[in-house]
Amino acid sequence: MLTNQSIGYMNVPVPENIDLAKAIDQLRKEKNAVILAHYYQTGDIQDIADFVGDSLALAQWAAKTKADVIVLCGVHFMGETAKILCPDKKVLVPDLNAGCSLADSCPATEFEKFVKAHPDHTVISYVNTTAAVKALTDVVVTSTNAKQIVESFPADEKIIFGPDRNLGNYINSITGRNMLLWDGACHVHEQFSLEKILLLKKQYPEAEVIAHPECKKVVLTVSDFIGSTAALLKHTIQSDKRQFIVATESGVIHEMRKKSPDKEFIPAPPNDSTCACNECNFMRLNTMQKLYNCLKFELPEIHVDESVQKKAVLPIQRMLELSEKLGL
């Protein structure tokens, strides 16, 4: 819950001329805190984080950390996931307003009705969901492990997959499944312009188009490589190509450039003609100033209802166990 107290601390001015990186590092040590950051965060936050990764990696690190405090630099559901896995630890986020359009597209009350209408189906939910939706789920997946976890079920298993219809359609197409899909989507990955990607391809004829499976089918059709955020990063490191048109949230390009400074990364543009790259406005609510205040005041803090936590932790743990078994 976003309280007036949390809002106040989020917006407290930081001292002038402070070296934020050094100050954050000092606070982290004093409080035995670990900073986890998603690839879609700004470069300065990624650089100061203890661990940078996609949703699966963040969940894995949260589950095994020995820190007393977890600071999750991402969006709200990621902080909830960490709290579900670590109910006895203090979990903080720099800005509680950092939500997720995909999670918002799947209200728990409506999803529960959908699940009850299909009682003979196994429920697989993408990690980009609220704790309440996870509590209605049999197993959670990320884009890194969705294909393998779906394929771990018998071929004739009846499955509900939610909330991302684009990822669900992609998984259906590469596995031959016919999962029943919830009609949700990520506003960032929905907005990529096929026309502009094709124009970029003419401008950079040697470039590979690489795309996240949350993108629309028309974008995936023209892509040379499709994969999770972590898979896209790994591909750019291993590929002998020198140029890449990147169709996912542009924050990951920071790490791509660090890992492959001799290669060129061109962000795929959205339909909005005023933008040259596609950024998640929720992810970008987090700043170094808010991260500093978050550690200093230990606010805003994530709370998950105990009854919800006990239900939601089971499908997350099942995901982590299956991921380990599958070598992911």
N, C-alpha and C positions, 0 to 999 in steps of 0.2 A: 504494500500500500504506500502511495506517495504522500507522505505527511508534510505539513507545513515546516516542521523541523528539518526534514530531509531537503526540501526545496531551499530553505534558508542556507544550509551548509553547502549545498551544491554551488550556490552563487556567491559565497563569501569571497571577496577580492583577495588574491594572494599578495604577499609582500612584494614591493617593487624591487627590481634588480636581483630577484632570487634566481638561482640556478635550479630550475625545476627538476632536472634529471638527478642532480646530486641530492636535492631535498627529498625527492621520492625514494631514492635509494636508501637514504638514511632512515626514513620512516619505515621502509620495508624491513630493514634489519632490526630496528627497535621493537617492532611489533610481531616479529617472526611471521611475516606475511609473504605470500607468493602471488605474483601478478601473472595472470593468464590472459592472453590477448588473441583475438581472432584475426585471421589474415585480412579481414575487411576494415580493420582499424587504420587510423592514420599512421604514417611511417614512424613518427616520434614515439608513439605508444608501443608499436611493435618493437622498436629498438630497445626500449627500457624493460620490456616484459621478461619474465623468467622463462616463459614458454609461449611460443606462437604456433597456432595450429588451426585446423578446421574443427568442426563440432565434435567429431569422434575423438580426436586427439585431446581436446580440452576436457572432455568427459573422462578420458583415461587418466590424464594428469590429476584432475580433481580427485578421482577415486583413490589415488595412491599417495597424495601429498602428506607430508608430516607437518606442514605449516599450521599455525593456529588460526590464521586469517587468510581467506581466499579473496582476491580482488579479481573479478571477472570483467575484463574490458571487451565487451561485445554487446549483445542485446539481452533483454530481460529473461527470455526463456533459458538462455545459457547460464545465467545466475541461478535460476530455479533448478536447473539440472544439477549444478554443483551442490546446491543446498540439499536436494533430494538424496544425493549420494553421500553427503557429509553433514547430516543433521546436527551434529554436535559442534561443528565449526562455525565461525562467523564468516558469512559470505557477503561481500560488498560489491556494489557496482557504481561506477562514477556518475551515472545518470539514470534514474529509474524511468525516465521518459523514453529511453531507448527501447522501443518495442519492436515488433516484427509484423509486417503486413501478412506474411504467410500464416503465422500463428493466429493473427486476428481474423483470418478468413475461415477459421474453424472453431466457432464457439462451442464450448464443452456441452452445453445443454442441447444444441442442435445435433452435435456429433453423437451424443448418447442416444437420441431418438433414431438416428441412422443405424447405429450399431444394433439397437434392440429390434429394428425392423428386419435385420438379417442375422438371426441368432445362431445360425449354423456356420458363420464365417469367423475365421481367425482375423484378429485386428492387428495390422501393422501400421504404426504411426511414425512419420518422419520426426526427427528430433526437434524440428522447428514448430513446436506445439507447446501449449501451456501445461502446467503440472496436472491440471484437472483432466485434460485430454489424455495425457500419458497414463493417468489412473484408469482409463477405460480401455487400455491397450494391452495386447498380449506380448508384443515385442516392439521395441523402438529400433529405428534404423537411421543411418545418415547416408548421404550420397556416396560415401566411401564404401559402405558395406551393404547397401540396399539390395543389389543384385545377388550377392552371395547368400544373404540371409533369406531372401525370397526363395532362392533355389534350394535352400536347406529343407524346405517343406515339400511334401509329396506333390507330384505334378498335378494331381486332381484336387489339391487343397483349395477350398473356397476362401478367398482372402479379400478383406477390406483394406485398401491402402489410402491413407490420408496424411496430410491434406493436399499435397502438391500434385495436381493433375498432370503437369508436364513431366515430372519425374516418374509418376506412376505409368503414364503412357510409354515413356522410354523403357522402363523396366519390363513392361508387358511386351514391347516390340523385340527386345533382345533375349527374352526368356521363353517366349511363346505362351506366357500366362494370360489369363483374362481376369485380372483383379478388378474388383469393384472399386471405383475411384471416387474420393471426395472431391468436390469442385472448388479447389483452392489454388492460389498461385502467389509467387513472390513478385512484388511490384517492380523490383530491379530487373529480374530476369525476363519478365514479361515485356519489358520496354525496348529491348534491342531491335534495331531497325535492320531488316534483311536488305533493304535497298542500299543503305549506307555501308553495310558490311561488304556487299558486292562491289560497291564503288571503291572501298579500301582495297579489296582484292585486286582490282585493276591497277590501283596505284602502287600496290606492293605485290606483284605477281608471284614472287618467290615465298611469300609469307604463308604460314600455316594458320588456318582458322581453328582456334581451340575454344570449346564451349562447355559450360556447365549444363548438366542434364535438366536443370530447372528451366532452361530456355525453351521457347516454343519449338515445335517440330520443324517449322520452316527454317529456323536458324540451325538446328541440329543437322538438318539434311545437307547443308552446305559446309558443314564443319569437317575438318580433317581428323580431329581428335576430340572425343567427348569424355569428360571425367569430372570427379569431385574437385574441389579447390586444391586439395593436397595432390591429387593425381595430375591436375593441370601443371602445378608447380614442378612435380617430378618429371613430367614429360618434357618441359622446356629445358630442364637441366640435361636430360639424357639425349634429346634430339640433336641431330646434326644441322638442323635448320637454324638460320640466323635471325629470322624475323617471325613474329607471331602476332596475329590479331586476336585479342583476348576478349571473349564474350562471357565475362562474369564481372562481379563487383571489382572495380579498378584498384581497390586497396591491395590486392594480392600482387599487383605489378611491382610494388615496393620490394617484396621478397624475391620476386623473379629477377629483378635487376641486381639485387645483392648476390644472388647465387650465380647469375650469368651476366656479368657486367659487359661482356663483349657482344651481347645479343640485343636486338631491338624489340620492344614490346609496344604494340599499338592498341589502346583501349577501343573496343567496339562501341560505337555511339548508340544512344537511345533514339527514339523517334523524335524527341524534343530537339528541334533544330538549333537551340541555343547552347547545347551541351556537346562537348567533344568526348566525354567519357560518362560512364554510368556509375553513380555512387549511391549507396544506401543512406538516406537522410537520417535514419535511426542510428546506424553505426557511427555516423559522424557527429552525433551529439556528444560523444565522449571526447574530452580534451585533456591535455596534460594538467591544466589548472584544476579541472574537476577530479582528476586522479589524485592530485596532491591533497585536495580537501577531503576526498574520500578516505585516504589513509590517515590524515591528521585527525579527523573527527570520527572516523569509523562509521560513517554514514554516506549514502543510504545503505541500509541492510536489507537483504532478502529474507523473507519469511515464507514458509510453506506450511499450511495446515497439517497437523500431525497425521490425521486420518488419510489425507490425500498423499502425503509423503510415503506412508507405508504401502499404499497401492502402487504409486508411481515408480517407486524404486525397483520393483520386481521386473517390469519390462526393460528398464535401463540396464539392470544387472544381467538380464538375459542377453541383451545386445552385447555387452562387454564380454560375457563368457563365450558367445558365439564368435565374436570377432577374434578373440584369442585363439579359439579352436581352429578358425579358418586362416589364422596367420595374418590378420589385418591390423 
